[in-house]
Amino acid sequence: MKKILLALALCLATVAVQAQKYDHAVGLRFGGSVELLYQHELTKSNFLQFTLAVPNYDGLSVTGIYNWRCCKWDWTPQTCDWYLNAGVGAAVGVYNFKSTGFLAGVAGSCAFGCQFKRTPISLEVDYRPVVGVVAGGADKGFFAPGMWNFGLSVKYHF
């Protein structure tokens, strides 16, 4: 029994140490769309972010963005680290469920937020435009709703 408890304690300690690295994050974003997001750290200064979104609440898209950490501030040293990220990527999907068209475009990202120090949660306000076109369907042409994609994100880091 002691060996099992020792092994369990070592496993929990390993998980706790590993959890401090925060190489991944999952979260939700609300704004010009509803999005599920996944973030994967590449280095200390950049990361990849993938989202599954409902653009303008009328479609389904997948976006991949390569982000850079532009600035980091320690304004509230007891509470959280503040940051500014920017990135560029691509988005593909379908738009307008009634008259489906194919959506493709270039996506950008600019996010200002805070990473809490005592809990693996971050909050951010961001702007994520998608400059693209819709081919086919009733809404073919320029994807105008993509220019007004402001949002609020909550992420859990692990």
Secondary structure, 3 states (H helix, E strand, C coil): CHHHHHHHHHHHHHHHHHHCCCCEEEEEEEECEEEEEEEEECCCCEEEEEEEEEECCCEEEEEEEEEEEEEEEEEECCCEEEEEEEEEEEEEEEECCCCCEEEEEEEEEEEEEEEECCCCEEEEEEECCEEEEEECCCCCEECHHHHHCEEEEEEEEC
